[in-house]
């Protein structure tokens, strides 16, 4: 993994210049008079106070207060939202279960939209070469209409890389035109088309960003997402989460391997020979130049600098516990 030249090249392009990729998630269009109230019931974050054109990260819980999806919600208009997810069929079934009594509709529009992520320190300059309306003043986690000639676009300032970045949404039948424009404009910036798993591996992993595989079976308080919970909303799983709030005994923490080796999700973490949790993620970070990852462990054992063992198929490896944000802890890169 450490010597994978293509991964390193693509990772470093995003960190140092600019890369792009088709990162189209599944997209649900949600609309109707009660859309706001309905989404406030389904998700833990504060939908009702979202401003138009703003985005929000939030989780969806089951009745036991456990995370069953994490999503980005865009509020386009007062009664119109877009939700970006990787599990849209599961989400629609969940919505169907609770929609009675709400004047709300939703539609899977994944096939209609393509999203290209343009990420890296030079992403703003590149996007401005393409779009008709300058995006220099676009705030983080907002979205606005734009265009490329007669092609309608939506541009969001967002991303999953830990760098300044933008997401360009276009009707899928126009995606080839947009991609050609991105590639053409990108020549002066040494644009790299990202083709490997660094977009879900080393780039977000160095930054502390999570996948559902890191969140499985956890509640928001165990993964550091208490800040996303709107306790004044009556969301599904609230009663269970209130009980869990009294005794948060696990933490999604970081670790750094102190010797070369391969770790897998599910490998046991040992402290003084006793099991304290398990690994959820393992990557090589090409910027921090370390084998790193996350582990879900007992909260009182989550102490930076503490030495632990990770029990792998090939034997035990020594590791050191640390904060799970390994790169740009102050978000200066994302702020651009």
N, C-alpha and C positions, 0 to 999 in steps of 0.2 A: 504493500500500500504506500509506504513512504516514498518509494522511488518511481511512482507512477507519473511519468513526465507529462502526459496529457492533462491529468487532473491538476497537477501543479500549475501548468501553463494557464488553464482556464481559471483556476482560483486566483492566481496573481493578476490576471487581466481585470477581473472585477475589483480586486483590492487597489490596483494601481492605475487603471485606465478606464476601460468600459467593456462590458460583455452584454450579450443579449440572448434571450431564449424564449421559445414559446412555452409559457408556463400557465396555460389555460386550466384553471380549476373548473369544477362544476358550478354553475351559476343559477341561482333561484331568483326569479323576479317576484317580489311580494308587494301587493297593492290592495287598497281598500280603506274605507273609513276607519276601521278598527285595527289597521295594520300595526300601528304604534303600540296599542294595548296588548295585542296578541304577541308581538315580539318581546314585549316586556315580561310576558308570562313564560315564554319559551327560554329566554336567555337571561343570564345573571347580570349583565351590565345595564347601564341606564339608557335605554333606547329613547324614552320619552323626552329627554333633554338634549338629544342629538340635534345639531344644526343641519340644515340642508347643505349638501355637497361634502359633508364630513364623513369620515370612516371611524369604525369602532371595532376593537378586538374584544371578543367575548367567548364564553363557553356555554354549552348546552348540557344540562344535567338530567339524570334520571331521578326518580323519586327518592333514591337513596343518597342523593347529593353527589354522585360520582359523575365525572366528565364523560360524555358520550360523543361530543364533537367540539372542536374549537374552530371559529369562523371569523371572517371579516365581514362586517355589515356596512354598506354604503347607503346613506340616506340621500337619495337624489332629489326628492320633493317631499312635501308634507305627508303624502299618503303613498309614497313609492320608494321601495328599497331594493337593493341588490345584495344577495348574500353569496359569498364565495366559500365553497366547501369542497372537500374531497369525498364526501359520503352523502350525496344528494338523495339517493333512494331511501336511505335510512332516515334522513331528515324529513322528507316528505311524509313518510309513514308516521313519524313522531308528530308532525304538524297535524296530520289528519286525525290523530287520536285526540287532539285538544282544541280543534278549531270550532267546535259547536258553540253557538252563541256569539261568535265574532263575525263581523262583516269584513271578511278578508279573503283574498284569493292569492294563489301563487302558481308559478309556472316555471318549469325547467327550460331555460333558454341557453343551455350549454352549447348546443349545436349551432346556435345563431351567432355566438360571440367567440372571438379569438383574442387572447391577451398575450402581448409580447412584453416581457420584462426587460428593461434597459437599465443596467445597474453598474455603478462605479463612479469615481470622482469626476469623470468627464461626461456622465450621462446627461446632465442638464444641457451642456453645449451641443451634444448630438441631437437630443430631442428638439431643441430649438432650431436646428437645421431642417427639421422635417415638418413641423407643425406650423400652421398659419398664425396662431395666437401664441405669443411669447409666454413661456411657463416659468419664467424666472422668479415670479412672486408666488407661485403655488406653494401653499403651506403643507407641511408634513401631515399625512393621513387626511388629505382632502382630494376631491375629484372634480373635474370640470369638463364641460364640452369643449371640443376643439375640432379641427378639420385639417385635411390634407387635400387641398383643392376641393373637389366635389365629394370627397369621402369624409363621412362623419366619424369622429373619434371621441372617446372619452380618455382623459389622461389623469391618472392618479399618482400622487407622490407617495410611493409605498414600495415595499420590497421585502425580501426574506434573506438578504445577504449581509446586513450590517453596514451597508454603504449608502451614500446618496443614490437614489434610484427612482425610476418611474415605471408605471405599468400603462401600456397603451391598449385600449380595448377598441376593436373594430369588428364590423360585421364579417362573418367568416368567409363570405364570397369575395371579400376585398383583402383578405389577409396576405395574399401573394404580392399585391401591389405595395402594401405597407412594408412587408419584409424586405422587398427590393430597395425601397427608399431608405430603410434603416441601414442596410448593407452598403449602399452607395454613399450615404452621408458619413458612415462610420470609417471609411477608408483613411481619412486624415487623422483619426483618433486611434488607429490600430485596433479597431473593433474585433472582438473574438466571439464567434458563435459558440455558446456553451452547450456541450453535448453530453457531458458526463454527470455523475451524481453529486458533484460538488454543490449543486443548488439545493440539495436537501441534506448534504453531509457536512463537508468542512466549512463552508461559508456560514450557514446559520449555526452550526455547532460551536464554532469559536465564539459566537456572539451570545450564546445562551438561549437561542430560540428553540422552540420545541415542536415536535411532531406528535400526532396522536399516540404513537408507540411509546412516547415518554410519559404520556398522561393517562394511559390505560389504567382503570381501577382507582384513580386518584381523585381527590376533590380539589377545588381551586386553591384552598388554603395550604395544601401540602406541596404545591408547586410554585408558590410565591405569587399567586394571582389573587390574593385577597383584595388588592386595589381595584379589581374588575367587578367586585360584587356590590350591587346596589341593594343594600339591606332594606331600603324602604319599598322595594318592589316585591310583588307577590309571585316570585318565579317558582317554577317546578323544582322541587328538591330543596326548597328553602328551610323547611322544618328540620330535615336531616342535616343540612349544613350548619344550622344554628347549634344543633347538638354537637356536631363535630368541632365547632369553633371552640368549645370548652376544653377540648383535649386533642390538639393537633400534635400527633406524635411521629410524623414522618416528614421528610424534607427531600425535595429533588435537588441534589447537590452535585458539584463537579468533582472530578478526580483527574489526576495526571499520572500516567504510568511512569515509574522510575526505572524501568528496564524494557527492552524491546520484547514484543509478543503480541499475540492476537487475543482479543477479548470479544465476547458475544453478548448481546442482550440476554438477560436472564442469568448470567454468571453471578455467583454469590460473592458478596463483599463481607470480609471477616475482619474484626477488630479484636486483637488479643485472643485469636482462635475462636471467637464467637460470632455467629452470623448476625449482621446488623442491617442487611438489605440486599438489593441486587442491582446489577447494571441495567440501564435502559438504552444507553448509546455509547458507541465507541468509534472514534474517527482519528485520522491523523490531521492535525491543524497545520497547514502549509505556511501560515503567517507566524504563528507562535512556535512552529517547529517542534511540536510535541505530540505524543499520543495522548489523547484526552477523551473525556466523555462525561456522561451523567450517571448518577446512581440514585435510586430511591432508598433512603436509609433512615434509621431511627433518628429523630430530630435532635435528641440530646447528644448524639455522637457526631453530628454534623459540625465539625470544628475544623477551620482551615489549618492546614499544616499537619494534621494527624495522619500518621502512617497506617495503612491498611493492606490487607491481602485480597486479591481477586482470584477466586478459584475457577480456573479455566479447564477445558478438556485436556490441555497439555500439561497442566500443573498450575501452581500458584505463582502470581506475579505481584511484585510490590508496587504500591501506588500511594499517592498523597492526596488527601482530600483538599478541596479548594472551592472557591466561589465558581458557579457554573458559567459566569461571563468571563471569558478568557481574553477578550479583545474589545477595545474601545468602551471601557466601562462607563464613560461619561456621555456616550452617544454623540460625540463630536463629529464622527464620520457621517452618521445618518443625517445630522442636521446640515451637513454640507458646508 
